[in-house]
Amino acid sequence: MRKLGDVTYNMRYKQYSEILTKQMQSVKNCKGYKEFAEDVRILRKSRVNCGKPSILADYWMRRICNMSKSEITKYANNYKKGMLDPFQYEPKERNMEEETGFMDEEEEDFISGL
């Protein structure tokens, strides 16, 4: 059974990839197509990773598949490079204390000296 309004419901990537390709072909003549297509390529590659980027990539690709002709045309015409970058929410630097709960020696020395 298909969820109302979701053409990709219960589909794996290989199944909805064809829908995504058709959607992309339908907007080839749009103003922002080149940038849009480049970012969709990044989404396709990102789906095999783990974590938030792969979840975002899958979600955004499914959203593109579910867009109507007028929605995807408007989106492609107004598209700006990087809008569909699944890595944009990744932290730039990792804080080891937040990840492990441990502090490095310098921090421990500073705190013990107080």
N, C-alpha and C positions, 0 to 999 in steps of 0.2 A: 504494500500500500504506500502511496506517495503522499507526503505531507503537502497540504494545500499551499500552492504558490511557490513551492521549492522544487525546481526541476532536477536538482542534484540529490534529493533526499535518498539516503541509503546507498549512494553510489561511491565507489572507490575512484581514485584519481584517474585511472586508465579509462573509466567509463565517462566521467564528466570532462575529461581532457578534450574530447571531440567537440563537446558543446562550447568549451572555452575557445577552441580554435575557430569555430564558426562565428562566434561573437567577435573575435578579433578581426576576422576577414570582413565582417560586415562594416567595419569602421576604417578600412584602409585609406579612404580619401579624406578623413577628418584631419583637422589642423594639428592636433597633438598626438597623432597616431605614432610617430617615430618614438617619442619619449614613453608613451603608454606601452608600446610593444616591448621596448627595452626593459621596463620595469616588470612586465608580465613574465618575461624570460627569467628575471631574478626570482620571481615568485615560484615559477616552475622548478627552478634549481633548489630553492630553499625548502621545499616540501619534504625533502629527504633528511634534513637536519633534525635535531631534537630541540625541544623547548619552545619558547614563545615565538621565535621567528617562523617556525614550521606551522604552528597553530594559526598565526596571522596569515601566512601565505595560503593555507588551505581555506580559511574563512574568506579572504578577499577574492580568491579565484572562484569560489562558489557564488559569491555576491555578483561577480561579473557575469557568470552563467545565468543568473536569475534576473538580470536587467532586461527591460524591454528594449526594443529597437530605438525608441526615442530617448530613453535614459542613457543607454550606452553611447549613443551619438553625441548627446550633450556632454557626457563625461569625457569622451575622447577629445572633443573640440576644446574643452577647457582644461585639459590635463597639463600638469606641470611635473617635470622630472622629480622623482623621489617621493611622490605622494603615496606610492604603494611599496615603500621600502620596509620590508619586514624586520630589518635590523635597526630601525630608527629608535626603538625603545630599549635597546640593549645598553647596559651601563658602559660608559667609556673606560672607567677604571674600577677595579673591584676592591672593595674594602675587606681585607682579610678578617678583621675582627667581626664584622657583620656575618661573614660566611661561616667562620669556624667557632666564633665565640672566644677566640684566644687573642691575646695582644702580643706584639713582638717584644723583645727584651727591653728596648729603649722605653717603651710605654710602661712596662712593669716597673723598671727602675724609677721612672718619674713618679708613678703613683706611690710606690713604697717609700720614697723620700719625702712625701708630704706629711 
